């Protein structure tokens, strides 16, 4: 597993934990750092802080592209993998679109339900194909 793949997994852990505890991802990240459990890869921090910075827009896009599902109804793993994937698709210029999607797919295959890969791939694939036409 590459260093960036591990960083994505760790970022997902932080986002998931914050979701389950009802705290902000920044609080979860700061708590992990204070507890001596700081991420060893700076890309983890970049991902968590990037999702937080753009979460309103990311969640808006997820709501509009997830037919029949609200964010609240999605499994927490899927919701947070999608947030990471959308962040990388739209805001991480050094990550090729295909890598952002395939890394998200790897996370949901490993950590979520049998239906999750198809669901996540559908949303991220649509956003990847239409990202240049998305309203600001």
N, C-alpha and C positions, 0 to 999 in steps of 0.2 A: 504494500500500500504506500502510495507516494506521500510526501510530507503535506501537500495541499489536501489530499484526500483525508488524512488524519485531522487536519485543521478543520475541514468541513464537518467531520463527525463530531469533533469537540464543540464546534459552534452550535451544531444541532443539539448536543447535550445541554448547553447553556440555555438556548432558546426554549427547549422542551421543559427544562426545570423551571424556568421563569413562568412559563405558561401554566404548569401544574401548581405552582405556588401562588399564582396571581400577583407576581411582582414584575417589574420591568426587567427586560433583558440586561440593561446596564446595571441594575441592582444585583442580579444574579452573577454577572461577570465580576463586579466589584467585590461581592461576597466571596467568590471563588479565589480571587487574588488575595483578599484579606486572610482567608483561611489557609493560605499557602498552597492552594491548588490552582495556581495561575496557569493559563495555557502556555505551553512551551513554544508554540508557533505563533508568531505575530499575526499571521493570516487569520487565525481564529478571532482575534480581537477586531481586525478589519471587518470580517464578516458580520460579527454581532453588532458592532457599532454602525455598520453600513445598513443593516436591516432596520435597526432602530431609527436611524436618520431618515430613511425612506419608507418606513412602515405604512404610513397613511396611504401613499400612492400604491405601494405593493399590494396592500390589502384591498384597495379599491379595484385594482386590476384582477386580483383573484376572485373577488365577488362577481365581477362582470364576466369572467370567463369560465366559471365553474357552474355549469348548468345543473340546476336541481340540487345544489349543495350550498349551504351557507358556510361561512368560515367556522362558525361555532359547531356545526354538525360534522365537519371533517375530523378524522382522527388527528390528534395533536401532532403526531409525527409527520403526517402528510402536510398539514398546515405549515409547519415550520420548515420542512424540506422545500416546500413550494416558495416560501419566503426567501430562503437562501438561493434557490434557483433563479427566481425573478431578480433578486439583487444582482447576481452574477451576470444574468442576461443583459440587464439594462444599465448597470453602473460599474461593473468590473471590466474595464477596457482591455486588461491583459489576459482575460479568460475567453477563449473562443466559445461561441454559442453552443456548439456541439458538445464541448467539454462540460459546460454548465449543466446541460440536460443529462448527459450520461452520468455525471457524478450524482445528480439528484436521483436518478434512476437506481444507481447502485445503493444509495442509502435506503430508499424505500423497499427495494428487494430484500435487503438484509434486515430491516427493522420494522416493517409495517405489514399490512394485510396482503392477501393474495391479489386483491383487486387494485391495490394502490399503484403499482407500476403503470398500469394502463391509464388510470385517472391522472396521475402526475405527468406522464408523458403527453397526454392529450392537451393539458393546460399549457405546459411549458412549450410544447411543439407549436401550438397556435400562437403563443406570445413571441416565440422566436421568429416565426414566419411573418408576423405583422408588426414587429416592434418599431420599424421605421415609420409606420403609419399611425402609431398610437398618439393620442392627444397628450400634450404636456401636462 
